[in-house]
Amino acid sequence: MIITVLKSSFLLTFLTTGAFLLFGYIYSIIEKRNTKYLLYTFGSAGILFTGVIGTTIHELGHLIMCIIFKHKITDFQLFNFKGYKYEETLGYVSHRYNENSIYQQVGNFFIGVGPIISGTLFIILSFRLLLPHMYSLIDIQNYVNYLNEVNLGNIILLFFSLCKSLFLMLFNIKNLSNINFYIFIYLMTCVSTHISLSKKDFQNSIIGIFSIFIIYFIVCLFFIIFNFNLNDLLISLMNYNIYLLLFLSTGLVFSLISFLFTYIFYVIKK
């Protein structure tokens, strides 16, 4: 029985946290390149130009999650206007929590990955508000159908299908006369170049993962003792991952498009 509980707890924990950590790592790789190209092309002005919005959205992700999980916010700075040229930290959120509260311990994970949530939501919302016609052309239900069975093949299919649809819509000659298109590209570049997780963000997230595992262990034990169907819980988490993968893949596609724009500027100057 304990072996079954442990296996189920590990699986549920992975389903809850794995996608966030994987995409956080990929975002970090892309952002390092983006920052390199921005600095080479525009110098510190490029960091200021993108960081005011991008870093603010990043730190708001931490801040909102702190509020949701009832952490005590001791200090925060959404963007470091005075020291952005010299200091590695463009913004920060300092917080404390009750170590005896498992809810607040779980919050460490979501506070750590908060910038991925806030950044992706901001990009999708900007897309919907600034380019509503193109947004309506994306058949969300069609992408969900790709993931009816969660496997590597379907995930890859989803990602490339999203890439193709978004590239064809954005790199359209009709957009050249649309001011909203340029505003959207700017906002997307701002957020995409500052969406990744720092080393400290990853460390905070790992602290919360253990608490998530403990909760799932208790829940799985409860299900088995009282003969509830544990598969229902697993299926629910699978469905959660379908939408989470769609959500994160959309943000990642925009991040790659932003990377392409910064690389083009880099090549032109070089």
HELIX and SHEET records of a PDB file:
HELIX    1   1 ILE A    2  PHE A   42  1                                  41    
HELIX    2   2 SER A   44  ILE A   68  1                                  25    
HELIX    3   3 ILE A  102  GLY A  112  1                                  11    
HELIX    4   4 GLY A  114  LEU A  130  1                                  17    
HELIX    5   5 PRO A  132  LEU A  137  1                                   6    
HELIX    6   6 ILE A  140  TYR A  146  1                                   7    
HELIX    7   7 LEU A  152  LEU A  170  1                                  19    
HELIX    8   8 ILE A  173  SER A  177  5                                   5    
HELIX    9   9 ILE A  179  SER A  192  1                                  14    
HELIX   10  10 LYS A  199  ILE A  225  1                                  27    
HELIX   11  11 LEU A  230  LYS A  269  1                                  40    
SHEET    1   A 2 LYS A  72  GLN A  77  0                                        
SHEET    2   A 2 TYR A  92  ARG A  96 -1                                        
END                                                                             
